[in-house]
Amino acid sequence: MNKTVKIILVLVVIILLAFVLKYFKDANSKGIEDFKVEEPFYTSINTKAVATGKLNPEEEIELKPQIPGIIDEILVEEGDIVKKGDLIAKIRVVPNEQSLVGASSRIASTKLSFDNAKVLYERNKSLFEKGVISKQDFENSELAFNQAKETLSQAQNDYQIIKRGSISGGSSANTNIIAQIAGTILEIPVREGDQVIQSNNFNAGTTIAIIADMSFMIFEGKVDEAEVGKLKEGKEIKVILGAINEKEFPATLTFVAPRGVEENGAVQFTVKANVKLDNTTNVRAGYSANAEIDIESKDSVLAIREALLQYNRITEKPFVEVLESEGKYKKQDVTLGISDGINVEITEGVKKGDKIKVWNKASKDNEDEDRQRR
């Protein structure tokens, strides 16, 4: 009886041991995840800097009045093409009452001085001809007469300018706003009846119209400080307009700002480029645009997808996991070259034929999606 019980207990122990071994085996097999691997490959890598900005005319001017007044007539509309010298608008002068009275008073005062100087001049002239006074006395009276005459003329001119806007008040008066360049009317910020003032040391003046030459356009944008050191003036770049179906135009980099401006915690540098437009595209001022600037390129370099890289949390050095045997990977430090944001050059650490672990699940999912699309 005791022997039978012992045999039964031994069998139970063996069965339990078998279950335990099977459990640990299954647990260990589940712990070994089957990762996908990728091999390094040879490819060409181009690094680019992207500047965001907009397209503006190279030559753009604001027309401002030379005298204050009221817009009497506007002869053009926004979008019209004008030539240099074309009449844009007319201003009706509304004289300041106080200035007008003051100018009138100055005329009366200078008229009295002129009449007095004239009487003295004519009297001294008669006396000089008779030999009663010296030549110097006569010349002094003549000088005083001429000065009084000039002062009276100046006072009369001031009165006319205040009242009419010019001395003559004719068609060439300052009341006419003339186009200073040939181009397109971009904006007319005033309307007939609006009051305008001239520019001076204390005021920029009222803008009556903005004219620009739309045949010469420039790109104005900003690049990050990490990329600006690689840019050089004269470099050929590519400008892309999103408003015209991502159309591309060649351009030449003409300006890189020597000083940056901090925006949202990052330092940005202004860049400008002359854009070569074609005659078939209607480009408008202010279009948003992106400029792609080739910085560096290499052909036939050993590379991997940048998603395969991992970084040491302490040293922040990059590494990959290379397959050694079934299910076993070793960490391998790598030295990086240039990158285009998708592929990165590997100068040291791995060689062609190595099987690199695809550790990032998101990376594997993206890869599967790309394959399905293809």
Secondary structure, 3 states (H helix, E strand, C coil): CHHHHHHHHHHHHHHHHHHHHHHHHHHHHHHCCCCCEECCEEEEEEEEEEEEEEEEECCEEEECCCCCEEEEEECCCCCCEECCCCEEEEEECCCCHHHHHHHHHHHHHHHHHHHHHHHHHHHHHHHHHHCCCCHHHHHHHHHHHHHHHHHHHHHHHHHHHHHHCCCCCCCCCCCEEECCCCEEEEECCCCCCCEECCCECCECCCCCEEEECCCCEEEEEEEEHHHHCCCCCCCEEEEEEHHHCCEEEEEEEEEECCCCEEECCEEEEEEEEEECCCCCCCCCCCCEEEEEEEEEEEEEEEEEEHHHCEECCCCCCEEEEEEEECCEEEEEECEEEEECCCEEEEEECCCCCCCEECCCHHHHHHHHHHHHHC
